[in-house]
Amino acid sequence: MLTNQALIAAFPLTTVLDSKRIVVSPLEGSPLFTLVKATRSDSNHNKFNETTGEFDINITDIEYMANAKDDVLGVCTHDRVMDEITEVVSTAVTGHMMFAKNVVAPAIEDLVVKTCNSILELSPSALLGMEVITWAPPKPLLNSGLETSVRKFEDLPYDVPKLAMKLPDLTVTEIIELMKSGSGDLDNDITEWASVKGDSFFISIWENIFQIKQAGLTDRVPVTFRSFVYDAPDSLDNALAIYLLSRRLADSPLPNTEMNLTSFNSLIIDYRNQSGARLSHAFNEFDKVNKISQLVRSVDGNKTIVNESVYRRWIDAGGENEILFGNILVQPFSSTVDEINSKAPMLKAEWNKYSALTSVVERNRLFTRTKEFLLAHFREQIRNVTEGEEATIGNREIILKKFTDLIDEVREDETKDLWALCLKLVCKARFYKTDAERILSGIERIKKENPQVSVREAAAISLLEYINYWISTQFVVKIV
């Protein structure tokens, strides 16, 4: 019912708008348009005032026409339309709130918690363009069962299989599943490793090793079996992926394989054996590293790459990153724990003379690592979506591209409120077709502005604001 009180309350605003020559009208075809039309306010209820030379609004007539009942149905058209809109809006808004609460908010919380945990695991250090980067073997290579399986290839004569495999196209999910063995621990390690390497890595391995697609490669990309498993920057990861895939495929060609069985079996066994031999050599290297306590693997500019297992033991025994920074300055640099410890006072003194450690550099480092953590954990999050959210499952690459673009635009000050940042990133990248960001950010803002209100109260206020926003989208504002 359109009451006299409501009309009188609206009258001052209409006077202000009229004085500014602003016309506000409902968007044609919108629910608001239908509701306004039901008031029959387009009828001529105005009377010309000869004194002022303007039309005076007749509120009584407007109220009467808006609330008049239909002669046949005996109901007020305005009330009926209002009830219909209210029912539709109520159902829709409830659905939006439940989705934001039960799907979006947990996704945000998951990203916040994992990113915070990763940040806490960083070893704080005051840097001046220096960084210690820990290196560890791919997670599956820490599995003792896998080590046992590849050790039998240790004495295999060296060979270079031809890249002549002709297997059918597979999705990245199918490739990762094909690498698994059915062993819970190893399969979990493979899943974790896959989330770190990313989809493009496994697609590249499949296309360039198990299919003949090398023709499109550039000169910078390895094009022989040896260069993949020995010479490439990711040679160890390459060898691991090839081994895990080829051992599953041995004697079991996939449907639509464009090779005869004899050729397939011969080549896939060569793949398995040679990649296994490469991994067995890697295990020998790991043993040597631990035996001589090789702390520093290499130095790349201002970055010291260290063996993670040795590094952790060295840090626990009192080692300091500043000693490693000094180690970069003294050429040739030392590698083993014994060599570095024997020079520790001198190395630290060299670093102290060279550097004036600044908080700015530390913030920059933390800012960069935070963005890296956000991207890594978000990638893992959407990879693990299996059911109940088809929009994410079918658009992973699009979502990842949106998230990556958003990460590039993040400012350092935004990382101070990680929840607000994750809310924006997750909603704009993964739930960009919903109004979850408006609803949840409204709740957060209201809680900050009014610390005394409960979450339930903040949610109710946010929903009212959301409904107001929805109504505002149905206005057309013109200056005449």
N, C-alpha and C positions, 0 to 999 in steps of 0.2 A: 504494500500500500504506500502510495506517495502522499506523505502527510503535509499538512499546512506548515507545520514546524520546520520540516526539511526544506520546503520551498522558501520560506522566509530566511532560513539560515544561508541558503545559496544566493539570495538576492544581492547582498553587498558585493560578493565576488563578481557577479555578472555586471554590476555597475562599474567596478574597477576595470574589468576586461573591455567593456564597451568604451570607457573613456580612453583606453589605449588602442582602440580600434583592433582588438584581438578577437577573432572568432574561433571558438572551440566547438568542434562537431565530431560525432562518432564516425569511425572508419566504416565505410559502407560494406555490408556483409558480415561485420563482426557481431558477436553477442551483444555488445553495448549498443550497436546500431539497432538491433532488434528490440532491445529493452526500451530505448528512447522512443522508437517508433510506436511502441505499445502505449506510451503516455499520450499519444495524439497531440503532442506539444507543437506540432507543425501547423495546427489549426490556428485561425486568427483570433487570439484572445486579447489583442492589444487595442487600445483606444487612443486616438490622436488627441494630444493635449495642445489646444490652440494657444495656450499661454507660453508654454516652453517650446512649442514647435516640434515636439518629439512624441513617440508612442509610449504610453504608460503600460507596464505589464500588469495584466489582471490575474493575480495569483489564485483567486477563488475559482475562476473559470478553469485554469490549468488543473487545479486539484480535482475539480468535478469531472473533467473529461478523462483524466488519468485513472480515476477510481470507478468510473461508470461500469456497471456490469452488463455483460452481453445479454440481450433479451432472450436468446435461445438457451444458452448454456447456464446463464445465471451466475457467471463468474467474471471477475475483473481481468481483462486481458493482461494488464501490467503485472498483476499478482501471479498469473499463470506463467508468463514468460520468466518472471523473476525466480519462481520455484524451479522451473526447468533448468535455468542457467546455474542456480545454486547447487542443484544436484550434480550436474556435470562437473562444475568447478570443484566441488567438494571431493568427488571421486578422483579427479585428476590430481588435485593438490595432495591428497592423502597418498596417492601412488608415488608422486615425486618425492615426498618426504620419506616414505618407507624405502625407496630405492637409495636415496641419499644416505639414510641411516644404516641400512643393512648391507649395502654393496660398496658405495663410494667411500664412506667414512672408514670402514675396515681396511680398504686398500690404501688410504692415506696413512692411517696409523701404522700399517705394516711397513710402508716406505720410510716413515719417520723413525721408527724403532731400529730398523736395520741400518739406516744411514748413521744414526747416532752411535750405534754400537761400533760401526766401522771407524768413525771419527775417534772414538775413545781408544781404539786399538792402535792408533797412530802413535809412534814414539815422538813426543814433542822435542823439537830441537830448534835452536836459533840459527837460521841459515843466512848465508849471503850468496845466493845463487848456487849453493851446494846442496846435494841430496844424496841420501843413501837409499838405494833401491834393493830390496830383498828379492832374490831369485829362488824359486823352489821348483822341483820337477812338476809336471802335470799331475794333478791329484791321483789319477788311476795308477801312476807309477809308484805310488807309496803303498800300493796293495801287494802284500807278500805273495798272494796267489798268482797275480799277473807276472811277478818277477820269476817265479818258478817256471811258468809256462814258456817264457822267452829265453831262459838260460840254456835250453836245449839247442838253440840256434847259435850259440857262442862261437863254435868252431866251424861254422858253415863257410865254405869258400865264397869269396866276394863275387857278386854278379850284378849286372844291371838289366833288369827285365825291361822289355819294350813296353811303351805306353800304347797298348793296342786293345785295351778292354772296351767292349761295346755293350754296356749294361743300360737298362731303361732309365728314364728320369724318375727321381724320387724327391719327395718333399724333405725339408730339413728334419722334420719330426720323424719321418720314416728312416732317414739316415742314422739319426741318433739312436733310435730303437734298435736298428740293425747292429749297432756296436755292442749292445748289452748282451750279457752272458746268462742271465738268470740268477746270478749271485747277488744277493741283496747289497752287501757292502761295496762290491765293485761297481754295480749298476748305479748306486748312489754317488760314488766318486765320478763316474762318467757323466751323470746329470749335472753335477756341480761344475765339472770341467767344461762341459758344453755351454753352460750359461756364461762362463767367463770368456770363452773364445768367440761366441756369437754365431749367428746363422750363416753369415757370408763365408766364414772359414770352412764349414763343413760342405757347403754348396761347392766351393772352389775345389776341395779335395775330391768330391764325387765327380765333378765335371772334368777335371784335369788328370785324374788317375784312373777312374773307373768308366770314363766315357772318352771318346776322341773329340775333344773340343779345344785342343791346344792351338789350333790355327789362329784363334783370335787373341792369343796372349801377346803382350808386349815383350820387348827385349829384357825388361827388368824382372820378368816372372820366370821361375825355373821351368824348364821344359823337358827334363829327363828325370827318371826315377831317382838317380843319385842326387841330383840337385835338390829334389824335394826332401829327401830324408837325411842328407848330410850338409848341404851347402846353404839352404834357405834359412832366414832368421828364425822361422818357426819349425826348423827341421825335426826337432824332437816331437812336437805336437803333430806334425805331418806323419811321422813314422808311427806314432801311437794310433792315430786315426786309421791309417792304412792297415795296420796289423789287426786292430779290432774288427774292421770290416771284412778283411780278406779271410780271417779265420772262421767267421760265420758263413761266408759265401763258399768256402772250400767244399767241393762236391755237391753244392746246392745252388745252382744258377737260378737267378730270378726269372719269373715269366717275362717273355718278350726280350730275352737276351739274344743279341744278334751274333752269336758265335756257336760253333759246334761244341759238343761237350768235351771232346778231347783237348781242343785248343783252350777252352775256358779253364778246365781243371789244371792244365799245365801252367798257365799264366797266373791264375789266382794263387796257386801254391808257391810260385816264385815270389809273388807279392808278399804273401804271408811270411815266408822264410827270410827274405832279405830285410823286410821291415822288422821282423823279430830279431835278426842279427844286429841291426842298428840299435834296437832297444837294449839288447844284452850288453853291447859296448857301453851304452849310457849307464847301465847299472854298475859296470866296472869303474866308470868315471866317478860315480857317486861314492863308491867304496873308497877310491883314492882320495877324494875330497875330504871325507871324514877321517881317513887314516892320517893324513898330514895336516889336518885342520886348516884347509885352505879357506881363508876368510874372504878375500877379495877375488872375485872372478875376473873382473875387468874394470877399467876406468874409461868413461866416455864423456870427455869434456869435464863438466863439473859434477858429473854423476858417478858415484861409486856403486858398482853392482856387486852385491855380496851373496854368498851362499846362506840361505835363510837358516838352516839347521845349525851351522857353525856360528853364525852371527848371533842367534838367540843365546847360545851357550856363552859366547864371549861377552855379550851385554850383561847377562846374569852374573858373570864373574867380575863385573866392574868396568867393562869396556865402555867407551864413550864415542859418540859419533864425531865429536870434534877431533879425535885422534885420526879418524878416517879422513876427515876434511884436510888435516895437515898432511896426511899420507899422499894426497893428490899433489901437494905443492912440492914434495921432495921427490925428484926423479933420480933413478927409476923407482917406482912405487913398490912397496912390499906387499906380499900376498898372504903369507901364513900367519897364524896367530902368534907363533913364537917370534917371528921377525918383527911384527908390528908391536908386540908388547915390549920387546927389547929397546925400541925406539920411542915408546909412548910419550915420555916427558918432552923429548925434543919435538916430536910431531905436534903435540898440543901447543907447545910454545910457538911453533911456526904458524899455527892457525891463529893463535891469539894476536900475534904481531900483524898478521895479514888482514884479520877481519874485525869489523865493528858490527857485532850482531844487531840486527834491527828487527823491531816488531813488525814493520811493514812487510818485510820479506816473509816472515812467518805467517802473517795473515794471507798474503798472496798464495802461499803454499797450501794453507788450510782451505782457502777458497777453491783452488783448483781441485784438490783431493775431494772436497765435499761434492762438487759437481760430478766428478768421476764416480763416486759412490752412489749418488742419486741415479745416474744413468745405468750403472751395473745392476743395482737392486731393482730398478724399474724393469729392466730387460728380463731379469729372472722372474719378476712378478707376473708379467704378461705371458711368459713362456709356460708358467704353471697353471694358467687358466684353462680348464678342460671342459667345463660344462656350466650351464646356467647363465652364461653371458656370451651369446653368439656374436654380438657386435664386436667384442674384443677378439674372439677366436678368428673371425674372418678378416680382420683388418690389422693384424700385428705389425706389418711393415709400415703401414700408414701411421699407426699410433706411435711407433718408434721414431719415425721421421719427425712427427710433430713434437715429440718429447725432446729429441735432439736439438731441434731448432729453438725450442723454448729455453733449454739449458744454456745455449749460446748467448741468450739475451739476459740471463740472470745477473743481477748486480750483487756485489759483495754484501751490501747492507741487508739484502733480503735473506741471507743465510742466518742472520741473527734470530729470526723467527722461523724455525724449520717447519713447524706445523703449517703456518700460513703459506710458506713457499711450496711445500708438498701438495697442499690443497689446490693451489693454483696450477701446478704442473700436472697433477693427476687429472684434474677436471678438464683442463684445456686440451690435454693430449689424448686421454683415454675415454673420458665421458663428455666429450665436446658437443655431443648431440643432446645433452640433457641440461637442466637448469640446476644441477647439483651444486655448482660453484656458487651461484647466487644464494641458494638456501643455506649452505654450510658456512660460507663467509659471513653471511648475515648473523648467524648464531655466534660465531667467534667475535665479531665486532660488538655485538650487544653485550656479550659476557665481559669484554674488556671495558666497555663504557659503563657497565652497571655490575660490578663484581658481586653485589649482593643477590642478584637474581640467579635462580637455578637454571640448569641446562634445559629443563622442560619449559620454563617460562621464556627463556631466550629463543627456543625453537618456535614457540607460539607467536612471539613478536616477529620473528623472521618470516614466518608464514604469512602473517598479515602484510608485511612489507612486500613479500613476493606476489601476493594477490593484488596489492596496489600497483605494483609494477606491471602485472598482466593487464590490469584495466587501463593503465596509462598507454600501453601499446596500441590501444583501440581509439585513441584520440587523434584528430587532425587539427593542428593549430595553424591558423593563417592570420596575417596582418592585412587589413583591407584599408 
